[in-house]
Amino acid sequence: MLDGVEKPASPWHEGEIELQRSVGVAEQMEPVGRRVLRTFLLDQHREFYPLLPFIAIGSVDPDGWPWATIRAGKPGFMHSPDPLTLTVEVGRDSSDPAERGMEDGDPIGLVGVDLITRRRNRLNGTVSRSSDDRFDVSVGQSFGNCPRYIQNRYFEFVRDPAAPSSSTAIASDGLDAAARKIIEEADTFFVASYADRPDEGRQVDVSHRGGKPGFVRIEADGSLTVPDFNGNLFFSTLGNFIVNPRAGLVFVDHDTGTVLQLTGSVEVILDSPEIAAFEGAERLWRVKPEQVVLRPDALPLRWTFAENGFSPSSLMTGSWVEADRRLKAAAKARAWRTFRVEKAVDESETIRSLYLAPVDGDALIPHLAGQHLPVKITDGDEALRRSYTISSAPSDGYYRLSVKREGRASQRLHALQPGDEIEAMAPGGAFTIEAMERKRPAVLLAAGIGITPLLSMLRHVVHEGDRTRHRRPIWLFRSSRTRAERAFDREIAELVERSQGTVHDIRVLSTPASGDEGSYDAAGRIDMDLLKAHLPFGDYDFYLCGPAAFMQSVHDGLRGLNVAEERIHAEAFGPSALKRDAKSAAAAAVPSKPAATEPSRVIFTQSAKEARWKPGDGSLLEFAEARGLMPAYGCRAGNCGDCKTRIVKGDVSYITEPSYPVEAGEALICSAVPAEGGALHLEL
C-alpha cells in the first residue's frame, strides 16, 4: 500500500466476505461489488417499479427482530421522482408487525419482482415519512437480482387496495395447522435480514426465495429448514445471518391473500449430509420462530399460476422427500441392491448402454461424475463381479452403464434385456471432476470405451452450467478405431449445443474409411501435436481414460510439456494402472506399518466371523472371500477405493502402496494385510 493512501472499504461486510471466501470467490467478488452495488436507481429500475402491483419489504422492529411483509397497490403506486428516491403510496397497517420498523428515519429493505418477466430489483435505504398514506425511501444501495427460482403467476385485484381487510390478525409463538399448510405448499417466500455496519449504520435486506412446493421443511420443534440454491454469490441474506443470526419470513397463500409472517433466530449450515442429498442445495439455513402472525385476507391480490409457470431453475432442484429417500439409500451403501434393466440401447457396433433402476423403489445413492458401479452378474451358477463406469450424470436420476463387448461379464451384460436384473453396490472411485472450477478449463482425453467416465463428467459440467450459469470450458478429445465403433455422437452434439460455446468436441479416428470424410476432425491418435493444434495457450486440468498404453503415452507427453502431476487425472483399473513420476508417487504414498509375520486374528464385526490370517493367505480381500464373505471391490490394486473398509480396531500394512487416498481408520483391503501388533477388527 502506498504511504498515505488507504484502500477503499470493501463493498461487502464481514459476513458476506466469509461466505464468499468459503466458496473461493472472495477476490473476484470485490470488483463485482464495486461495479454493481449502486447508491442510486438506474433509469431502467425507476421505470420498473411503477409497473408492479406489490412490493416485498423488510424492516426491523424496536426490539431488533426483522420482519418481511408485502404491500400492494394498483400499478403506479410506486414511482421514483429522482434517482435517489423511491416513493411508495400505501397506508399504515397496524395488523402488520413490520409496520413498527417503517417509521421516519428507519432503515428498510425492498425487492420488486415481476412474476411474469421474472425481473427483480433489490433496494435498501432509509424511510422518510411525512404522512400515514405514503413514505419515501432514500436509496442507500440498489442492484439487480438474477431471475431464477421465480414462478410465473398472473395477478388480479379482488378489492380496492386502499380498503382494509375485515379479518383479524392472529399472533402466536408457534405454527398452527393453518400456518403449516401454507408453508408446506409454498414454492415462494421472502426473507428479511440485516447487518449493523460500523461505518454505514444498519443495512436491511429483503430477498426472494423459490423452489418446488414443499422446499421449506418444518422440523419437529417447529423450526424451518431451507435449502440455499446457487445464486449470484453476493450472499447478502446469508452473510447477514453470519453476523446477525435473525430472520423474518413472509409466505403468501396466493388463492386467499392470507399472509403468514414470522421472525426468529437462524443458523447457517455449511456441512451436512442433507446438503448433498437435496438436489441443487449448496448449504442450508434453519430458523426457529419466536413470533408468528397469521393475517387472513391481508392482501387485495389473488394470483393464478401460469401454464408451465415453474422456473426452469426451480425444476432443477430437489425436494425433502427425495432427500430423505437418498439418505435412507445411503445407509445401504455397503449392501447389494437389485436393479432392473429399464432400457437397453446399442450405442455403436461394440458398445451397449443399460439404464438401471432399483427394484426396491428407494432412491439411488448419488454418484459423482466419473465414478464406477460395482455389479454382480449371474452367469449360470456363477456370480461374476465387475466394476463399470457410470456414463450418466448425477442429475440424470438413473445409473447408465455403457459397456464394450469384449469379455465374459460384458458379453453377459450385452445379452440383458429390459426387465432383467443385476445386483449393484454404491458407486465408488476418485476419478471425478469439479464442475464449478473457475480458474482452469478441463481437457477430457478418451480412447475407445474410455469415453464413459468422461461423458458422465461432460453431462455433469453442462448440467451445472445450466443450473448455476457458470460454465466451465471443456475440450473433449475422443478417439475410436473406426466410425462404426464410435458411440454417443448425437448425445455429445446436443451437449455441445447446450453449452453455449463452452464445449469443444474433437473427434479422432485411427483408421478412417474412404467414406468417413466430415465425420472426424483428425486421423491417427491423440498426441501432443494434436493437443497443441487445438488448445489455446493456458493452464488446464487433464482427465485421461482409455487403454493403459494410451494413458501412459498421453501422461508422459503432458509431463514432457511441463504439465504438473496434480493437473493430470486418470482413471485407474487393475495392476497396469498409470505409472506416474517417482517423486509424485512417493509424495502420495500412504505410510505403512510392517506386515504381520505371525498368524494374526481377524474379526469381521458385521458378519460376526473370526479367522486367523497367516503369511501367504494373500490380501484381506482374498482372505475374506475365502471365508464366504463378499466385500465390494473394483480394481483389486488399490486404485479405485471400492473395497474401502472401516478399521474398528488394529492396523493394516500394504503389500503395494495404493494410489487411492486412504483416510485414518480405513483400509483398502484389496492390497492390505494385517499389521504387526495384535488382532484386526474390520467392519465387514
Stockholm file with secondary structure:
# STOCKHOLM 1.0

chainA/1-684         MLDGVEKPASPWHEGEIELQRSVGVAEQMEPVGRRVLRTFLLDQHREFYPLLPFIAIGSVDPDGWPWATIRAGKPGFMHSPDPLTLTVEVGRDSSDPAERGMEDGDPIGLVGVDLITRRRNRLNGTVSRSSDDRFDVSVGQSFGNCPRYIQNRYFEFVRDPAAPSSSTAIASDGLDAAARKIIEEADTFFVASYADRPDEGRQVDVSHRGGKPGFVRIEADGSLTVPDFNGNLFFSTLGNFIVNPRAGLVFVDHDTGTVLQLTGSVEVILDSPEIAAFEGAERLWRVKPEQVVLRPDALPLRWTFAENGFSPSSLMTGSWVEADRRLKAAAKARAWRTFRVEKAVDESETIRSLYLAPVDGDALIPHLAGQHLPVKITDGDEALRRSYTISSAPSDGYYRLSVKREGRASQRLHALQPGDEIEAMAPGGAFTIEAMERKRPAVLLAAGIGITPLLSMLRHVVHEGDRTRHRRPIWLFRSSRTRAERAFDREIAELVERSQGTVHDIRVLSTPASGDEGSYDAAGRIDMDLLKAHLPFGDYDFYLCGPAAFMQSVHDGLRGLNVAEERIHAEAFGPSALKRDAKSAAAAAVPSKPAATEPSRVIFTQSAKEARWKPGDGSLLEFAEARGLMPAYGCRAGNCGDCKTRIVKGDVSYITEPSYPVEAGEALICSAVPAEGGALHLEL
#=GR chainA/1-684 SS CCTTCCCCCCSSCHHHHHHHHHTTCHHHHHHHHHHHCBSSCCHHHHHHGGGCSEEEEEEECTTSCEEEEEEECSTTSEEEEETTEEEECCCCCTTCGGGGGCSTTCEEEEEEECTTTCCEEEEEEEEECSSSSCEEEEEEEEEECCCTTCCCEEEEESSCTTSCCSSCCEEESSCCHHHHHHHHHCSEEEEEEEEEETTTEEEEEEEEEECSTTCSEECTTSCEEEEEECCCSCCHHHHHHHHSCEEEEEEECTTTCCEEEEEEEEEEECCCHHHHHSTTEEEEEEEEEEEEEEETTCCSEEEEECTTCSCHHHHTSCCHHHHHHHHHHHTTTTSCEEEEEEEEEECSSSEEEEEEEETTCCCCCCCCTTCEEEEEEEETTEEEEEEEEBCSCGGGSSEEEEEESCSHHHHHHHHCCTTCEEEECCCBCSCCCCTTCCSCCEEEEEEGGGHHHHHHHHHHHHHHHHHHSCCCCEEEEEEESSTTTCCCHHHHHHHHHHTTTCEEEEEEESSCCTTCTTSCSEESCCCHHHHHHHSCSSCCEEEEESCHHHHHHHHHHHHHTTCCGGGEEECCCSTTCCCCCHHHHHHHCCCCCCBCSSCEEEEETTTTEEEEECTTSCCHHHHHHHTTCCCCCSSSSSSSCTTEEEEEESCEEESSCCSSCCCTTEEETTSEEEBSSSCEEECC
#=GC SS_cons         CCTTCCCCCCSSCHHHHHHHHHTTCHHHHHHHHHHHCBSSCCHHHHHHGGGCSEEEEEEECTTSCEEEEEEECSTTSEEEEETTEEEECCCCCTTCGGGGGCSTTCEEEEEEECTTTCCEEEEEEEEECSSSSCEEEEEEEEEECCCTTCCCEEEEESSCTTSCCSSCCEEESSCCHHHHHHHHHCSEEEEEEEEEETTTEEEEEEEEEECSTTCSEECTTSCEEEEEECCCSCCHHHHHHHHSCEEEEEEECTTTCCEEEEEEEEEEECCCHHHHHSTTEEEEEEEEEEEEEEETTCCSEEEEECTTCSCHHHHTSCCHHHHHHHHHHHTTTTSCEEEEEEEEEECSSSEEEEEEEETTCCCCCCCCTTCEEEEEEEETTEEEEEEEEBCSCGGGSSEEEEEESCSHHHHHHHHCCTTCEEEECCCBCSCCCCTTCCSCCEEEEEEGGGHHHHHHHHHHHHHHHHHHSCCCCEEEEEEESSTTTCCCHHHHHHHHHHTTTCEEEEEEESSCCTTCTTSCSEESCCCHHHHHHHSCSSCCEEEEESCHHHHHHHHHHHHHTTCCGGGEEECCCSTTCCCCCHHHHHHHCCCCCCBCSSCEEEEETTTTEEEEECTTSCCHHHHHHHTTCCCCCSSSSSSSCTTEEEEEESCEEESSCCSSCCCTTEEETTSEEEBSSSCEEECC
//
